[in-house]
């Protein structure tokens, strides 16, 4: 079971996706099903079957987001000890002369940016609670930093919203 934590930015994106599915994508798919059904024989109507499947996928996503958003806990505060790695931290890992940056986020947010890792990932589990310069099996923690609460300058929020608003509707 994945952890039920999310950053404010992640919560906002998922909430906007749910709103968009209800207000735009679902009505579009419903209209297409109705138009295809009006053409007659549904047993051989590929457009009808495609749009019914699309509608089921939309409903499945709406149900998932509705339930998940009720369970998720938004972490919108910086920890008291910013010298240790906790949820929401940016970490720099030094390994064999290279430094890689990651942000520890909830499992629902890892698609938002390539440098995001889930709090349930092995790397995150290995570094949680560690201090700067501590060694892990993945390398040495070179730096720890936290963004201002609820603000992640590395994300283009508008681009995240647009990622699920493309037409024509696709599964």
Buried (B, 14 or more C-beta within 10 A) or exposed (E): EEBBBBBBBBBBBBEBBBEBBBEBBBEBBBEBBEEBBEEEEEEEBEBBBBBBEBBEBBEEBBEEBEEBBEEBEBBEEBBEEEEBBBBBBBBBBBEEEEEBEBBBBBBBBBEBBEEBBBBBBEBBEBBBEBEBEBEBEBBBBBBBEBBEEBEBEEBEEEEBBEEBEEEEBEE
